[in-house]
Amino acid sequence: MAQRLDASALDQLFHAARSHSAWRDADVPDTVLHDLVDLVKMGPTTANSLPTRIVFVRSDTGKARLEPHVSAGNRDKTLTAPVCAILGYDVAFYDRLDAYFPHEPSARNWFAGDPGAAEVHAFRNGSLQGGYFILAARALGLDTGPMSGFDNAGVDAEFFANTTVRSNFLCCLGAGDPAQLIERSPRPEFSDIAEIL
């Protein structure tokens, strides 16, 4: 068993980490985005399917393309964030299984003939990778602002046209402004959400 992370690391990832909607003026270098992707791809997915596809929107041009598809309540936080990541999932992820899951040559056939199963697996594992994305960003010292208030069809048409990628959620990245945070909302007790049998 690996060694438990210390309290400082757990605070950075969970206890003290918050979802941000206001941002300080701080750049997110390309090297950090590369490091982020390198961490995300290490998390487990079914048959190493790795269906997540990410578009990092940073430029004014990119944000102008994204803006019409974001709900009014999320627009300002999206446009002022240094980077807004569009996290999508590829429903044809199985086309890469020969490379990503080479010890099982038949793995592609588990999904290629069943679009329903492929969609379920792509969304589930893409969502898993989305969770890894948030934790990896925090581990690298970034604040995150994940959100789902946007027009998926519009984002798909604008950023994933003529592909098999579908948008899952957006996640702003940068240095959040702690002065703009509201009090943390309550969390449930263990017995409210879990049991040990």
MDAnalysis code that builds the backbone (N, CA, C; Angstrom):
import MDAnalysis as mda
import numpy as np

u = mda.Universe.empty(591, n_residues=197, atom_resindex=np.repeat(np.arange(197), 3), trajectory=True)
u.add_TopologyAttr("name", ["N", "CA", "C"] * 197)
u.add_TopologyAttr("resid", np.arange(1, 198))
u.add_TopologyAttr("resname", ["MET", "ALA", "GLN", "ARG", "LEU", "ASP", "ALA", "SER", "ALA", "LEU", "ASP", "GLN", "LEU", "PHE", "HIS", "ALA", "ALA", "ARG", "SER", "HIS", "SER", "ALA", "TRP", "ARG", "ASP", "ALA", "ASP", "VAL", "PRO", "ASP", "THR", "VAL", "LEU", "HIS", "ASP", "LEU", "VAL", "ASP", "LEU", "VAL", "LYS", "MET", "GLY", "PRO", "THR", "THR", "ALA", "ASN", "SER", "LEU", "PRO", "THR", "ARG", "ILE", "VAL", "PHE", "VAL", "ARG", "SER", "ASP", "THR", "GLY", "LYS", "ALA", "ARG", "LEU", "GLU", "PRO", "HIS", "VAL", "SER", "ALA", "GLY", "ASN", "ARG", "ASP", "LYS", "THR", "LEU", "THR", "ALA", "PRO", "VAL", "CYS", "ALA", "ILE", "LEU", "GLY", "TYR", "ASP", "VAL", "ALA", "PHE", "TYR", "ASP", "ARG", "LEU", "ASP", "ALA", "TYR", "PHE", "PRO", "HIS", "GLU", "PRO", "SER", "ALA", "ARG", "ASN", "TRP", "PHE", "ALA", "GLY", "ASP", "PRO", "GLY", "ALA", "ALA", "GLU", "VAL", "HIS", "ALA", "PHE", "ARG", "ASN", "GLY", "SER", "LEU", "GLN", "GLY", "GLY", "TYR", "PHE", "ILE", "LEU", "ALA", "ALA", "ARG", "ALA", "LEU", "GLY", "LEU", "ASP", "THR", "GLY", "PRO", "MET", "SER", "GLY", "PHE", "ASP", "ASN", "ALA", "GLY", "VAL", "ASP", "ALA", "GLU", "PHE", "PHE", "ALA", "ASN", "THR", "THR", "VAL", "ARG", "SER", "ASN", "PHE", "LEU", "CYS", "CYS", "LEU", "GLY", "ALA", "GLY", "ASP", "PRO", "ALA", "GLN", "LEU", "ILE", "GLU", "ARG", "SER", "PRO", "ARG", "PRO", "GLU", "PHE", "SER", "ASP", "ILE", "ALA", "GLU", "ILE", "LEU"])
u.atoms.positions = np.array([
    [0.838, -1.182, 0.000],
    [0.000, 0.000, 0.000],
    [0.885, 1.248, 0.000],
    [0.517, 2.234, -0.802],
    [1.287, 3.474, -0.864],
    [1.132, 4.264, 0.437],
    [2.069, 5.183, 0.654],
    [2.026, 6.019, 1.851],
    [0.899, 7.045, 1.722],
    [0.187, 7.272, 2.800],
    [-0.877, 8.275, 2.830],
    [-0.285, 9.664, 2.586],
    [-0.971, 10.481, 1.784],
    [-0.540, 11.852, 1.571],
    [-0.651, 12.635, 2.872],
    [0.216, 13.625, 3.029],
    [0.156, 14.411, 4.254],
    [-1.017, 15.386, 4.205],
    [-1.284, 16.017, 5.335],
    [-2.448, 16.891, 5.472],
    [-2.402, 18.049, 4.480],
    [-1.212, 18.561, 4.214],
    [-1.076, 19.678, 3.281],
    [-1.516, 19.276, 1.872],
    [-1.118, 18.080, 1.440],
    [-1.507, 17.603, 0.114],
    [-3.010, 17.361, 0.045],
    [-3.572, 16.770, 1.104],
    [-5.013, 16.528, 1.119],
    [-5.801, 17.831, 1.132],
    [-5.270, 18.835, 1.817],
    [-5.920, 20.148, 1.795],
    [-5.930, 20.724, 0.385],
    [-4.790, 20.631, -0.305],
    [-4.687, 21.198, -1.650],
    [-5.628, 20.503, -2.630],
    [-5.787, 19.208, -2.468],
    [-6.633, 18.451, -3.387],
    [-8.104, 18.496, -3.015],
    [-8.413, 18.529, -1.699],
    [-9.795, 18.353, -1.264],
    [-10.254, 19.387, -0.235],
    [-9.701, 19.337, 0.978],
    [-10.266, 20.067, 2.105],
    [-10.288, 21.579, 1.903],
    [-9.209, 22.143, 1.407],
    [-9.137, 23.591, 1.218],
    [-9.451, 23.996, -0.221],
    [-9.502, 23.052, -1.114],
    [-9.752, 23.362, -2.532],
    [-11.202, 23.788, -2.720],
    [-11.407, 24.731, -3.611],
    [-12.742, 25.251, -3.865],
    [-12.941, 25.403, -5.374],
    [-14.195, 25.444, -5.778],
    [-14.528, 25.764, -7.168],
    [-14.602, 27.280, -7.288],
    [-13.839, 27.816, -8.222],
    [-13.728, 29.264, -8.357],
    [-14.547, 29.781, -9.542],
    [-15.018, 31.023, -9.370],
    [-15.733, 31.690, -10.466],
    [-15.204, 33.097, -10.723],
    [-14.228, 33.525, -9.930],
    [-13.563, 34.813, -10.145],
    [-12.063, 34.556, -10.189],
    [-11.392, 35.292, -11.070],
    [-10.010, 34.943, -11.388],
    [-9.077, 36.130, -11.259],
    [-7.870, 35.873, -10.761],
    [-6.812, 36.869, -10.743],
    [-6.081, 36.828, -12.082],
    [-5.372, 37.880, -12.374],
    [-4.638, 37.980, -13.633],
    [-3.330, 37.204, -13.512],
    [-3.371, 35.942, -13.882],
    [-2.184, 35.083, -13.808],
    [-2.213, 34.119, -14.984],
    [-1.128, 34.062, -15.703],
    [-1.044, 33.218, -16.898],
    [-0.949, 31.734, -16.517],
    [-1.468, 30.888, -17.397],
    [-1.301, 29.441, -17.276],
    [-0.451, 29.008, -18.474],
    [0.832, 28.743, -18.259],
    [1.721, 28.421, -19.381],
    [1.350, 27.109, -20.074],
    [1.741, 27.007, -21.331],
    [1.523, 25.770, -22.089],
    [2.153, 24.574, -21.383],
    [3.300, 24.783, -20.750],
    [3.972, 23.662, -20.092],
    [3.096, 23.067, -18.991],
    [2.356, 23.911, -18.300],
    [1.471, 23.422, -17.240],
    [0.311, 22.635, -17.844],
    [-0.219, 23.094, -18.971],
    [-1.298, 22.362, -19.632],
    [-0.807, 21.000, -20.118],
    [0.427, 20.937, -20.600],
    [1.011, 19.646, -20.999],
    [1.179, 18.742, -19.787],
    [1.673, 19.309, -18.678],
    [1.810, 18.521, -17.450],
    [0.456, 18.002, -16.983],
    [-0.569, 18.828, -17.116],
    [-1.919, 18.445, -16.708],
    [-2.411, 17.239, -17.496],
    [-2.270, 17.296, -18.808],
    [-2.700, 16.183, -19.652],
    [-1.888, 14.926, -19.338],
    [-0.600, 15.108, -19.073],
    [0.249, 13.953, -18.749],
    [-0.192, 13.263, -17.458],
    [-0.746, 14.017, -16.513],
    [-1.275, 13.403, -15.299],
    [-2.633, 12.745, -15.552],
    [-3.501, 13.434, -16.264],
    [-4.853, 12.918, -16.505],
    [-4.809, 11.561, -17.194],
    [-3.922, 11.403, -18.143],
    [-3.889, 10.158, -18.916],
    [-3.414, 8.953, -18.111],
    [-2.895, 9.193, -16.901],
    [-2.413, 8.095, -16.078],
    [-3.509, 7.470, -15.217],
    [-4.663, 8.113, -15.100],
    [-5.749, 7.568, -14.302],
    [-6.398, 6.380, -14.987],
    [-6.949, 5.431, -14.222],
    [-7.532, 4.228, -14.820],
    [-8.829, 4.492, -15.576],
    [-8.966, 3.823, -16.714],
    [-10.205, 3.795, -17.490],
    [-10.419, 2.376, -17.991],
    [-11.652, 2.034, -18.332],
    [-11.976, 0.699, -18.827],
    [-11.108, 0.361, -20.030],
    [-10.410, -0.754, -19.972],
    [-9.570, -1.225, -21.076],
    [-8.628, -0.135, -21.577],
    [-8.190, 0.724, -20.636],
    [-7.307, 1.835, -20.991],
    [-7.870, 2.622, -22.180],
    [-9.186, 2.835, -22.154],
    [-9.881, 3.432, -23.303],
    [-9.569, 4.901, -23.496],
    [-9.296, 5.635, -22.432],
    [-8.843, 7.024, -22.512],
    [-9.672, 7.864, -23.492],
    [-10.989, 7.976, -23.286],
    [-11.829, 8.649, -24.276],
    [-11.822, 10.174, -24.206],
    [-11.237, 10.755, -23.163],
    [-11.300, 12.205, -23.018],
    [-10.533, 12.919, -24.122],
    [-11.142, 13.979, -24.631],
    [-10.502, 14.896, -25.574],
    [-10.693, 16.297, -25.008],
    [-9.650, 17.109, -25.038],
    [-9.669, 18.408, -24.371],
    [-9.301, 19.516, -25.355],
    [-10.089, 20.582, -25.332],
    [-9.745, 21.809, -26.043],
    [-9.509, 22.875, -24.978],
    [-8.299, 23.410, -24.917],
    [-7.976, 24.490, -23.998],
    [-8.240, 25.815, -24.704],
    [-9.228, 26.543, -24.247],
    [-9.606, 27.811, -24.866],
    [-8.962, 28.939, -24.059],
    [-8.026, 29.635, -24.684],
    [-7.309, 30.706, -24.003],
    [-7.373, 32.023, -24.764],
    [-7.322, 31.970, -26.069],
    [-7.256, 33.191, -26.872],
    [-8.592, 33.930, -26.871],
    [-8.530, 35.210, -27.178],
    [-9.759, 35.999, -27.315],
    [-10.644, 35.423, -28.419],
    [-10.012, 34.961, -29.491],
    [-10.769, 34.370, -30.598],
    [-11.495, 33.110, -30.149],
    [-10.796, 32.261, -29.415],
    [-11.411, 31.035, -28.924],
    [-12.549, 31.330, -27.956],
    [-12.338, 32.295, -27.064],
    [-13.389, 32.642, -26.110],
    [-14.603, 33.252, -26.811],
    [-14.372, 34.002, -27.887],
    [-15.490, 34.566, -28.653],
    [-16.311, 33.453, -29.289],
    [-15.667, 32.376, -29.674],
    [-16.389, 31.223, -30.228],
    [-17.177, 30.485, -29.156],
    [-16.625, 30.432, -27.944],
    [-17.274, 29.710, -26.852],
    [-18.412, 30.511, -26.226],
    [-18.255, 31.810, -26.150],
    [-19.187, 32.669, -25.409],
    [-20.663, 32.449, -25.734],
    [-21.081, 32.366, -27.007],
    [-22.513, 32.238, -27.283],
    [-23.135, 30.953, -26.755],
    [-22.314, 29.978, -26.428],
    [-22.816, 28.665, -26.029],
    [-22.820, 28.464, -24.518],
    [-22.342, 29.472, -23.778],
    [-22.270, 29.387, -22.321],
    [-23.467, 30.116, -21.730],
    [-24.072, 29.540, -20.702],
    [-25.236, 30.173, -20.077],
    [-24.846, 31.532, -19.500],
    [-25.828, 32.412, -19.400],
    [-25.575, 33.780, -18.956],
    [-24.872, 33.810, -17.602],
    [-25.274, 32.918, -16.687],
    [-24.680, 32.900, -15.360],
    [-23.232, 32.447, -15.329],
    [-22.787, 31.769, -16.369],
    [-21.409, 31.276, -16.429],
    [-20.522, 32.072, -17.381],
    [-21.121, 33.019, -18.094],
    [-20.383, 33.699, -19.159],
    [-19.199, 34.504, -18.636],
    [-19.422, 35.305, -17.605],
    [-18.350, 36.178, -17.127],
    [-17.179, 35.375, -16.589],
    [-17.471, 34.344, -15.796],
    [-16.383, 33.542, -15.221],
    [-15.601, 32.809, -16.302],
    [-16.291, 32.434, -17.383],
    [-15.623, 31.739, -18.482],
    [-14.705, 32.686, -19.242],
    [-15.190, 33.878, -19.510],
    [-14.422, 34.832, -20.315],
    [-13.256, 35.441, -19.548],
    [-13.358, 35.533, -18.224],
    [-12.278, 36.135, -17.443],
    [-11.250, 35.122, -16.957],
    [-11.554, 33.840, -17.052],
    [-10.574, 32.819, -16.652],
    [-9.406, 32.818, -17.631],
    [-8.193, 32.595, -17.151],
    [-7.055, 32.505, -18.068],
    [-7.242, 31.430, -19.132],
    [-7.830, 30.304, -18.737],
    [-8.078, 29.191, -19.659],
    [-9.422, 28.572, -19.307],
    [-10.189, 28.203, -20.324],
    [-11.380, 27.392, -20.095],
    [-11.217, 26.116, -20.917],
    [-11.188, 24.982, -20.232],
    [-11.035, 23.695, -20.911],
    [-12.407, 23.124, -21.249],
    [-12.557, 22.695, -22.491],
    [-13.735, 21.930, -22.883],
    [-13.343, 20.468, -22.786],
    [-13.969, 19.748, -21.878],
    [-13.684, 18.327, -21.744],
    [-14.741, 17.541, -22.498],
    [-14.296, 16.820, -23.494],
    [-15.180, 15.995, -24.288],
    [-14.801, 14.537, -24.175],
    [-15.611, 13.702, -24.799],
    [-15.320, 12.271, -24.820],
    [-15.585, 11.759, -26.233],
    [-14.722, 10.887, -26.695],
    [-14.794, 10.348, -28.054],
    [-15.581, 9.042, -28.039],
    [-16.749, 9.052, -28.693],
    [-17.574, 7.831, -28.703],
    [-16.961, 6.744, -29.583],
    [-15.960, 7.096, -30.373],
    [-15.230, 6.105, -31.176],
    [-13.851, 5.843, -30.577],
    [-13.762, 5.931, -29.256],
    [-12.501, 5.675, -28.550],
    [-11.908, 4.327, -28.911],
    [-12.768, 3.378, -29.273],
    [-12.310, 2.012, -29.537],
    [-11.369, 1.932, -30.738],
    [-11.375, 2.939, -31.597],
    [-10.465, 2.927, -32.740],
    [-9.008, 3.041, -32.319],
    [-8.756, 3.422, -31.078],
    [-7.381, 3.545, -30.588],
    [-6.994, 2.426, -29.619],
    [-7.895, 1.480, -29.408],
    [-7.601, 0.430, -28.432],
    [-6.453, -0.473, -28.861],
    [-6.236, -0.617, -30.161],
    [-5.092, -1.419, -30.610],
    [-3.795, -0.865, -30.045],
    [-3.696, 0.452, -29.960],
    [-2.491, 1.088, -29.427],
    [-2.507, 1.155, -27.911],
    [-3.669, 1.438, -27.326],
    [-3.738, 1.692, -25.889],
    [-3.968, 0.438, -25.050],
    [-4.465, -0.631, -25.682],
    [-4.766, -1.874, -24.958],
    [-4.278, -3.053, -25.803],
    [-2.978, -3.065, -26.138],
    [-2.458, -3.993, -27.145],
    [-2.478, -5.461, -26.744],
    [-2.544, -5.767, -25.454],
    [-2.490, -7.170, -25.045],
    [-3.821, -7.886, -25.256],
    [-4.862, -7.156, -25.689],
    [-6.159, -7.776, -25.977],
    [-6.612, -7.336, -27.369],
    [-6.171, -8.053, -28.417],
    [-6.455, -7.643, -29.793],
    [-7.943, -7.539, -30.131],
    [-8.797, -8.233, -29.405],
    [-10.231, -8.200, -29.714],
    [-10.968, -7.056, -29.019],
    [-10.265, -6.236, -28.248],
    [-10.928, -5.213, -27.432],
    [-11.760, -4.249, -28.271],
    [-11.294, -3.913, -29.459],
    [-12.053, -2.983, -30.308],
    [-13.447, -3.527, -30.588],
    [-13.540, -4.830, -30.776],
    [-14.824, -5.451, -31.122],
    [-15.827, -5.435, -29.969],
    [-15.358, -5.206, -28.750],
    [-16.280, -5.114, -27.629],
    [-17.224, -3.930, -27.772],
    [-16.776, -2.902, -28.504],
    [-17.529, -1.653, -28.578],
    [-17.903, -1.240, -30.005],
    [-17.111, -1.625, -30.990],
    [-17.285, -1.099, -32.347],
    [-18.645, -1.420, -32.937],
    [-19.214, -2.557, -32.595],
    [-20.508, -2.927, -33.165],
    [-21.697, -2.558, -32.312],
    [-21.462, -1.846, -31.224],
    [-22.542, -1.531, -30.287],
    [-22.450, -0.053, -29.886],
    [-23.045, 0.836, -30.686],
    [-22.952, 2.274, -30.398],
    [-23.458, 2.653, -29.014],
    [-24.488, 1.967, -28.528],
    [-25.013, 2.265, -27.192],
    [-23.990, 1.983, -26.112],
    [-23.355, 0.828, -26.201],
    [-22.327, 0.478, -25.224],
    [-21.133, 1.415, -25.336],
    [-20.763, 1.766, -26.559],
    [-19.638, 2.685, -26.754],
    [-19.932, 4.040, -26.127],
    [-21.150, 4.541, -26.299],
    [-21.539, 5.830, -25.708],
    [-21.475, 5.779, -24.183],
    [-22.023, 4.721, -23.604],
    [-22.018, 4.585, -22.141],
    [-20.591, 4.543, -21.612],
    [-19.744, 3.733, -22.236],
    [-18.366, 3.610, -21.781],
    [-17.589, 4.906, -21.996],
    [-17.818, 5.565, -23.121],
    [-17.109, 6.814, -23.393],
    [-17.486, 7.881, -22.376],
    [-18.784, 8.013, -22.107],
    [-19.232, 9.029, -21.155],
    [-18.758, 8.714, -19.740],
    [-18.892, 7.447, -19.334],
    [-18.476, 7.063, -17.973],
    [-16.984, 7.286, -17.783],
    [-16.185, 6.790, -18.693],
    [-14.742, 6.908, -18.533],
    [-14.250, 8.323, -18.805],
    [-14.946, 9.040, -19.697],
    [-14.622, 10.450, -19.888],
    [-14.916, 11.261, -18.628],
    [-15.992, 10.912, -17.938],
    [-16.316, 11.592, -16.683],
    [-15.290, 11.255, -15.600],
    [-14.858, 9.994, -15.548],
    [-13.768, 9.633, -14.639],
    [-12.539, 10.494, -14.914],
    [-12.188, 10.615, -16.180],
    [-11.022, 11.422, -16.532],
    [-11.247, 12.892, -16.209],
    [-12.506, 13.334, -16.261],
    [-12.810, 14.696, -15.855],
    [-12.514, 14.925, -14.378],
    [-12.829, 13.927, -13.550],
    [-12.469, 14.017, -12.135],
    [-10.966, 14.043, -11.943],
    [-10.269, 13.193, -12.684],
    [-8.804, 13.221, -12.614],
    [-8.281, 14.597, -13.032],
    [-8.924, 15.188, -14.040],
    [-8.510, 16.494, -14.550],
    [-8.544, 17.538, -13.435],
    [-9.631, 17.582, -12.687],
    [-9.766, 18.566, -11.611],
    [-8.698, 18.342, -10.546],
    [-8.504, 17.094, -10.126],
    [-7.512, 16.809, -9.093],
    [-6.090, 17.046, -9.593],
    [-5.829, 16.697, -10.845],
    [-4.494, 16.931, -11.404],
    [-4.206, 18.425, -11.491],
    [-5.202, 19.206, -11.900],
    [-5.014, 20.656, -11.964],
    [-4.703, 21.213, -10.581],
    [-5.444, 20.767, -9.573],
    [-5.166, 21.216, -8.207],
    [-3.780, 20.787, -7.752],
    [-3.382, 19.572, -8.116],
    [-2.059, 19.078, -7.734],
    [-0.950, 19.935, -8.337],
    [-1.219, 20.527, -9.502],
    [-0.239, 21.376, -10.174],
    [-0.315, 22.831, -9.721],
    [-1.174, 23.113, -8.748],
    [-1.266, 24.460, -8.206],
    [-2.291, 25.347, -8.873],
    [-3.107, 24.782, -9.760],
    [-4.153, 25.557, -10.415],
    [-5.441, 25.499, -9.614],
    [-6.209, 26.573, -9.676],
    [-7.580, 26.538, -9.191],
    [-8.476, 26.142, -10.354],
    [-9.621, 25.554, -10.036],
    [-10.529, 25.074, -11.070],
    [-11.930, 25.622, -10.849],
    [-12.655, 25.712, -11.951],
    [-14.058, 26.116, -11.906],
    [-14.856, 25.262, -12.859],
    [-15.147, 23.999, -12.484],
    [-15.910, 23.124, -13.380],
    [-17.373, 23.565, -13.444],
    [-17.994, 23.387, -14.609],
    [-19.393, 23.788, -14.765],
    [-20.054, 23.047, -15.917],
    [-21.372, 22.966, -15.807],
    [-22.151, 22.295, -16.847],
    [-23.199, 23.200, -17.474],
    [-23.189, 24.479, -17.148],
    [-24.178, 25.400, -17.710],
    [-23.774, 25.918, -19.075],
    [-23.976, 25.078, -20.081],
    [-23.657, 25.477, -21.454],
    [-24.456, 24.617, -22.412],
    [-24.496, 25.032, -23.661],
    [-25.225, 24.326, -24.709],
    [-24.301, 23.286, -25.338],
    [-24.496, 22.022, -24.956],
    [-23.620, 20.963, -25.478],
    [-23.646, 20.906, -26.995],
    [-24.835, 20.976, -27.577],
    [-24.937, 20.866, -29.040],
    [-24.205, 22.012, -29.717],
    [-24.318, 23.203, -29.154],
    [-23.628, 24.349, -29.736],
    [-22.123, 24.222, -29.639],
    [-21.638, 23.789, -28.486],
    [-20.195, 23.593, -28.305],
    [-19.693, 22.490, -29.231],
    [-20.469, 21.421, -29.357],
    [-20.057, 20.326, -30.241],
    [-19.963, 20.796, -31.684],
    [-20.935, 21.581, -32.120],
    [-20.917, 22.078, -33.496],
    [-19.751, 23.035, -33.725],
    [-19.430, 23.835, -32.716],
    [-18.381, 24.844, -32.853],
    [-16.977, 24.263, -32.742],
    [-16.793, 23.305, -31.828],
    [-15.442, 22.825, -31.537],
    [-15.177, 21.378, -31.951],
    [-16.220, 20.589, -32.131],
    [-16.019, 19.171, -32.445],
    [-16.746, 18.749, -33.724],
    [-16.996, 19.694, -34.605],
    [-17.710, 19.387, -35.845],
    [-16.955, 18.330, -36.646],
    [-17.715, 17.433, -37.264],
    [-17.148, 16.385, -38.118],
    [-16.198, 15.456, -37.360],
    [-16.443, 15.292, -36.063],
    [-15.676, 14.340, -35.270],
    [-16.665, 13.449, -34.518],
    [-16.131, 12.506, -33.779],
    [-16.963, 11.641, -32.936],
    [-16.850, 12.041, -31.467],
    [-16.440, 13.284, -31.224],
    [-16.271, 13.792, -29.868],
    [-17.521, 14.556, -29.445],
    [-17.938, 14.350, -28.192],
    [-19.079, 15.042, -27.601],
    [-18.606, 15.760, -26.339],
    [-19.110, 16.951, -26.102],
    [-18.715, 17.704, -24.913],
    [-19.345, 17.108, -23.659],
    [-18.603, 17.175, -22.573],
    [-19.065, 16.681, -21.277],
    [-19.272, 17.860, -20.325],
    [-18.191, 18.576, -19.992],
    [-18.323, 19.757, -19.149],
    [-17.186, 20.722, -19.432],
    [-17.322, 21.923, -18.899],
    [-16.292, 22.946, -19.013],
    [-15.572, 23.067, -17.684],
    [-14.313, 23.474, -17.738],
    [-13.569, 23.686, -16.496],
    [-12.606, 24.847, -16.676],
    [-12.873, 25.943, -15.974],
    [-11.966, 27.079, -16.007],
    [-10.741, 26.772, -15.165],
    [-9.619, 27.333, -15.582],
    [-8.341, 27.094, -14.914],
    [-7.624, 28.414, -14.698],
    [-6.916, 28.518, -13.595],
    [-6.111, 29.705, -13.341],
    [-5.862, 29.879, -11.863],
    [-5.671, 31.129, -11.470],
    [-5.519, 31.486, -10.064],
    [-6.817, 32.136, -9.622],
    [-7.585, 31.410, -8.846],
    [-8.860, 31.934, -8.386],
    [-8.675, 33.063, -7.392],
    [-9.692, 33.898, -7.284],
    [-9.672, 35.005, -6.330],
    [-10.385, 34.560, -5.056],
    [-9.645, 34.254, -3.994],
    [-10.284, 33.742, -2.783],
    [-11.231, 34.745, -2.133],
    [-11.026, 36.031, -2.392],
    [-11.896, 37.046, -1.808],
    [-13.317, 36.965, -2.352],
    [-13.484, 36.308, -3.507],
    [-14.796, 36.220, -4.143],
    [-15.527, 34.916, -3.810],
    [-14.923, 34.064, -3.000],
    [-15.553, 32.797, -2.656],
    [-16.681, 33.000, -1.654],
    [-17.743, 32.239, -1.819],
    [-18.794, 32.200, -0.814],
    [-18.448, 31.101, 0.190],
    [-19.152, 31.076, 1.305],
    [-18.898, 30.041, 2.313],
    [-19.142, 28.658, 1.714],
    [-18.295, 27.717, 2.061],
    [-18.442, 26.360, 1.533],
    [-19.786, 25.771, 1.944],
    [-20.459, 25.153, 1.005],
    [-21.751, 24.525, 1.288],
    [-21.554, 23.262, 2.124],
    [-22.587, 22.859, 2.866],
    [-22.457, 21.679, 3.728],
    [-22.195, 20.404, 2.926],
    [-21.575, 19.455, 3.580],
    [-21.338, 18.133, 3.017],
    [-22.037, 17.091, 3.891],
    [-22.437, 15.958, 3.307],
    [-23.160, 14.953, 4.085],
    [-22.251, 14.189, 5.038],
    [-22.880, 13.576, 6.032],
    [-22.171, 12.659, 6.913],
    [-21.984, 11.320, 6.196],
    [-21.035, 10.534, 6.681],
    [-20.769, 9.218, 6.104],
    [-22.050, 8.404, 5.971],
    [-22.834, 8.368, 7.033],
    [-24.040, 7.525, 7.036],
    [-25.111, 7.994, 6.072],
    [-25.019, 9.238, 5.622],
    [-26.001, 9.743, 4.660],
    [-25.749, 9.212, 3.253],
    [-24.513, 8.842, 2.961],
    [-24.186, 8.476, 1.573],
    [-23.448, 7.149, 1.437],
    [-23.094, 6.528, 2.555],
    [-22.272, 5.318, 2.468],
    [-22.642, 4.318, 3.544],
    [-22.323, 3.057, 3.274],
    [-22.453, 2.005, 4.273],
    [-21.352, 0.978, 4.053],
    [-21.010, 0.274, 5.093],
    [-20.017, -0.792, 5.034],
    [-20.714, -2.095, 5.336],
    [-20.706, -3.026, 4.405],
    [-21.388, -4.315, 4.576],
    [-20.381, -5.418, 4.891],
])
